[in-house]
Each structure stands twice: as structure tokens, then as C-alpha cells.
Amino acid sequence: MARPSTAANWFISQRPNPKAQLRLFCFPYAGGGTSVFRGWADHLPPEIEIRVAQLPGRETRLSDAPFTSLLPLVAAITEAFAFASDKPFATFGHSMGAIISFELVRRVRGDYGLEPQQMIVSGCRAPQRNLTTKTIYDLPEPEFIKELTALNGMLRDVIEHPELMQLLIPTLRADFEAIQTYAYSPEPPLDCPLTAFGGLQDPEVMQEDLEAWGEQTRGDFKVRMFPGDHFFLHSSQAEFFQALSQELRQLMSRQ
């Protein structure tokens, strides 16, 4: 099979490292882009190469229409991901990114016989549970923005810039539609270890929602909680990077 011409569009490397022992594929939360992971390479072991999903409708792909359905998005990424995962790899996804990474791993397992060395999911209910308590993607604009603001952190840098908000709203609506219309289908559990990260003050994702991820793997499973709300990966950055580095170092020591 020929290498897909769009492979480079889907994943970018923060700091290319052909000698990397492990690749970490990262998937952002709703409305997020590659900038969510800017500087991560400075905080993680040098043996790791970070590759970040570059989704349509944001940053350098602003002119590409965002997906409003999650599984077609996963299907579009799959081939590029399979070619990029030509050495041992792990995945990290926060919120919507956790579900993208989960469905992508299941599809790549079925299509290519590949599985990650480890999955790390963050700030997200297990897929077999209801992922959200309310639907907001089709709300009138003032109400939609109010709901996003209540999540804390999502609009921190853009709430006072109306022109930027107008650029982002179609992508935010599309992302929320994708996650809020997602329908989980049971499959056999994964074989890889799985770790779930969560915020102690997250009003949307409780510890029991994270514990339920254990049903999705036959491998080792654990939950790690951090001070902070849904965006604890920003507000508790030092603790977060320490825990993520520890997970990845333990993984590489087992290879």
C-alpha cells in the first residue's frame, strides 16, 4: 500500500527524533489544536518523540472543514496513523481526544493488527458511559459561549477577542457535535496497559467515570488524580508532567 499523501497533514512532530525509543501520539480536547501540546517535549524523557494530531478546522488546517461525527474522523486518520506508528508507540488524549485515541486504537487493531504499548486517557468518562450530561453544540451562540466559558480554560485566551471567537465557533460546534453524538459499540477489551488521568475538582468527570475505563483493557489499569478541574493538565502542570514522565519511563523499562 502506498504511503498516503495526506499522512503529514494529520501528525506533526514537535522534535523529530529518528532514534526515539517510543512515539507518543497526542490528541487534543474539543476546540484544541497542536498548540495544546507546545513545549511538551521539554518536559518528557528525551527517548520519546511526540507526534501531535493536527485535526481539520484549526491552526494550519483552518480552511479544512471540521468533522461533525467522530467515527468518520477516526476513519480519516487511520491510514496516516498506521504509517506513522512504525515503531513502539503510546497514545495520550484529553477529553474528546481520549475518545478519538480510543476509537483509533480499536480501528488500527482491527485493520492493521497494531496496538499501543500503553494508552493514557485524560479528563474523559469511559466510552461505555454517557460522555456528557447535556447537549450544547446546537445552542444559540450566546448560550453556547456561556456553556463553553463554564468549562473553565477552554476560552481563556480568546474570550475577549470576538474576531477570533467567530473563527473558532464553527470548529467548537463541530467538535461538540462529534463527541455528543458519539455512540459506543462494544468490542473485546484491548491488551495494552491503560492509565486514566483526572481532575479532583472536575465537575463533569468523576473518579468512578475514570475507573470504568478499566473495562476496556485486559492489561494493567490505574487511575491517577490531580488537583484542578477539567483542565488540570494546564493548572497542575508540574504534577501532570511528573506523572506522565513516570508512566512513560516505566513503559520503556519494560520494553
CORMOHU-V371571 format. One line per field, one symbol per residue. burial: + if it has 16 or more other C-alpha atoms within 10 Angstrom, else -. A space follows every 50 residues. Layout:
# CORMOHU-V371571
burial=???
This chain:
# CORMOHU-V371571
burial=------+--+++++-------+++++++++++++-++---+--++-++++ ++++++++-------++++++-++--++++++-++--+++++++++++++ ++++++++-----++++++++++++++---+----++------++--+-- --+++---------+--+++++++++++++-+-------+-+++++++++ ++-++++-++++++-++---+-+++++++++++-+----++-+++--+-- -----
